[in-house]
Amino acid sequence: MQMLFQWDMSQQDFAKLEAKFWRSAKAADRTRAFANQLFEGAAKEVGALDEMIAKHCEHWRFERLAAIDRAILRLAIHEMGAAETPPKVILNEAVELAKKFSSEESGAFVNGVLDSVHKSL
C-alpha cells in the first residue's frame, strides 16, 4: 500500500521505487515478492481499478478521495481479482490500513466500497 501511494504521488519506475522502499522496510524475501507483485499489478491496472472504485463510491466523487484511500482501495480490489487470499481477509486488512493510515471514518468508507465491489465480482 505504501509503495502504491508513493507511486501515485511520483509515478516513479517500479524497480526504483521498490528498491528505495525495501532499503528501509524489513521483510522476508517471500513477503517482498508478494508485496511487489501486488504493487506492480495494481499500478498497471490503475485505470480499470479507478473506474471500478468510481462506480462503487456512492455519493462521492472519485477526485475527492484521499490519496491514501485510493491506494488502499486499488490494492484491495486488485488483490481480490489476482490473489488466492479470501475476500473477507482482504476487506478486513484494507479497513485496518484505512484506520491506521487515514482515519476512522475512512475505515467505514473503504469497507462499504469494497463490500460493493466484492458483490459485483
C-alpha positions in Angstrom: 0.0 0.0 0.0 2.8 2.4 0.8 4.6 1.7 -2.5 1.3 2.3 -4.4 0.8 5.5 -2.5 4.3 6.7 -3.3 3.9 5.7 -7.0 0.6 7.6 -7.2 2.4 10.7 -5.9 5.5 10.4 -8.1 4.9 7.9 -11.0 8.4 6.5 -10.4 9.8 3.4 -12.2 8.6 0.3 -10.3 12.0 -1.2 -9.8 13.5 2.1 -8.4 10.5 2.6 -6.1 10.7 -0.9 -4.8 14.4 -0.7 -4.2 14.1 2.5 -2.3 11.1 1.2 -0.2 12.9 -2.1 0.7 16.0 -0.3 1.9 14.1 1.0 4.9 11.5 -1.8 5.3 12.2 -5.2 6.6 10.5 -8.3 5.3 11.2 -11.9 4.3 12.0 -12.5 0.6 8.7 -14.2 0.0 6.8 -11.3 1.6 8.8 -8.8 -0.5 8.0 -10.7 -3.7 4.3 -10.8 -2.9 4.1 -7.1 -2.0 6.0 -6.2 -5.2 3.6 -8.3 -7.2 0.6 -6.7 -5.7 2.0 -3.2 -6.1 3.0 -3.7 -9.7 -0.3 -5.4 -10.6 -2.4 -2.6 -9.1 -0.2 0.1 -10.7 -0.5 -1.4 -14.1 -4.3 -1.7 -13.8 -4.8 1.7 -12.2 -7.3 2.9 -14.9 -9.6 -0.1 -14.6 -9.3 -0.1 -10.8 -10.2 3.6 -10.7 -13.3 3.1 -12.9 -14.4 0.3 -10.6 -13.8 2.5 -7.5 -15.7 5.4 -9.0 -18.6 3.1 -9.9 -18.9 1.9 -6.3 -18.4 5.2 -4.5 -22.0 6.2 -3.8 -22.5 10.0 -3.3 -18.7 10.6 -3.5 -16.7 11.8 -6.5 -13.5 9.9 -7.2 -11.5 13.1 -7.4 -12.3 13.9 -3.8 -10.9 10.6 -2.4 -7.8 11.0 -0.2 -4.7 9.6 -1.9 -4.2 7.1 0.8 -7.8 5.8 0.5 -7.3 5.5 -3.3 -4.1 3.4 -2.7 -5.9 1.1 -0.2 -8.9 0.6 -2.5 -6.7 0.0 -5.6 -4.6 -2.5 -3.8 -7.5 -4.4 -2.2 -9.5 -4.6 -5.4 -6.5 -5.8 -7.4 -5.8 -8.4 -4.7 -9.4 -9.6 -4.9 -9.0 -10.4 -8.5 -5.4 -11.6 -8.6 -4.6 -13.5 -5.4 -5.9 -16.5 -3.6 -6.4 -14.6 -0.4 -10.1 -14.9 0.8 -12.0 -11.7 0.1 -13.0 -11.3 3.8 -9.4 -11.2 4.7 -8.6 -8.6 2.1 -11.5 -6.5 3.1 -10.5 -6.7 6.8 -6.9 -5.8 6.1 -7.9 -2.9 3.9 -10.2 -1.5 6.6 -7.4 -1.8 9.2 -5.0 0.0 6.8 -7.5 2.8 6.4 -8.0 3.2 10.1 -4.2 3.2 10.7 -3.1 5.4 7.8 -6.1 7.5 7.1 -9.0 8.0 9.5 -11.6 6.0 11.5 -14.2 7.3 9.0 -12.1 6.0 6.1 -12.4 2.5 7.6 -16.1 2.5 7.2 -15.9 4.1 3.7 -13.3 1.5 2.5 -15.5 -1.2 3.9 -18.6 0.0 2.1 -16.8 0.4 -1.3 -15.0 -3.0 -1.1 -18.2 -4.8 0.0 -20.0 -3.4 -3.0 -17.1 -4.2 -5.3 -16.9 -7.8 -3.9 -20.6 -8.4 -4.5 -20.3 -7.2 -8.1 -17.4 -9.5 -8.9 
